Amino acid sequence: MREKTYLDNSSTTWPKPPGVAEAVSEYIRDVGCNLSRSGYGTTCVLNRKARSCREQLAELFNCPDLRQVVTTPSVTFALNTVIKGLLGPGDHALVSGMEHNAVTRPLFQLERQDVSFGFIPCDSTGRLDPGDIKALVRPNTRMVVTTHASNVCGTVLPIREVGRVCREEGLLYVVDSAQSAGVLPIDVQADCIDVLCFAGHKGLFGPPGIGGLILDEGLAARIEPLVVGGTGVESEQDAVPDALPMHFESGTPNLMGFYGLSTSLKWLKRQGTEKVHAREQGLYRRLLGGLQQIDGLRILGTQDAESSLCVLAIDVPGLDIGAVAYRLDSKYRIVTRCGLHCAPWANRSLGTFPIGTIRLSPGYFTKPREIDYALEALEESVAYARRRKLTR
Ligand SMILES: Cc1ncc(COP(=O)(O)O)c(C=O)c1O
């Protein structure tokens, strides 16, 4: 059977860098104890690994204190923690027009508790103008949440400029870096970010099941954790400890995740985010150039490697894009993703709602010949769908 061509790195990066799988299995095979729960030797090894993982994350995002690095099961969990923890009845929030359901769904849930929110418009390429924000701020606006880069079409949002506007307006700024962390530079201080939410399994190249948030203790004290329980310390207290990161880390964390993520972060540091980004930009240009040669495609996003991550979404107007994506998989073993990509509001901004797009997201490990193969296969699959009249 032909090897799969994996073009779904926006969902989760694959393959992982050398050593990540081995680090995960090292925990299972050789370590096998819990964090902070006892004083025996392997616990100390594990505690050191967790600490080192936090140190690496703090360094990557220029966070001044490693205690501010909180791990969660996912970036979705992190976003729910801050959005639900910081907004209450009567409050208003603003989000970009390119958000994932991980941001909009918690806000729609909060609407039932008298929280309101509005969208900062994005144009049909996904671009946001920070100059639009001030006019949308109301007396009860507390928070702005934006993604750093769209998971639908790759468009990068100007987080530093948005952060500055938030500072001027006295608003909290929450950034969803699910797509950008590890690929673009992020500096929580210079970018004026109050809470940075990240995923471990995408551009940070770790295993799934570990993400997190970075925030200072003052802000953390205002947030009720979504989940409370055992923390391994201060067990005599009926309330969960206030100290970070424990405040948000009740229950056994993803211990294998610390091993895998710590290893991938070491690899990432050796490569450097600039090298990862530059390589992905090259792949983006190659893919874009080829897509532009195929008749009848609508290519979404900025179509410019400087303002986009390595994600290209396409529509084939008139045709059933599900059938095209199915052929890519069934005939060519090319893994793409088809539909709304959990971001209906981003698709509304792009004009692709409710059908969505076929998303091709190469990653650092994608080979140029895989891009060429995917382009040939896509051209044939579109022609096939046309011939067979596989219309919408
Ligand atoms: C921009 C963005 N935010 C949030 C998420 C949610 O990530 P997870 O499912 O890992 O929590 C994703 C996943 O694709 C994403 O792309």
The ligand as an ORCA input file, in Angstrom:
! r2SCAN-3c Opt
* xyz 0 1
  C      -7.046     28.176     16.282
  C      -7.411     26.965     17.088
  N      -7.882     27.109     18.324
  C      -8.206     26.061     19.091
  C      -8.066     24.778     18.626
  C      -8.442     23.634     19.499
  O      -7.363     22.771     19.720
  P      -7.481     21.493     20.656
  O      -8.535     20.629     20.007
  O      -6.126     20.888     20.630
  O      -7.903     21.945     21.993
  C      -7.592     24.569     17.332
  C      -7.473     23.212     16.783
  O      -7.379     22.989     15.608
  C      -7.230     25.683     16.561
  O      -6.749     25.541     15.322
*
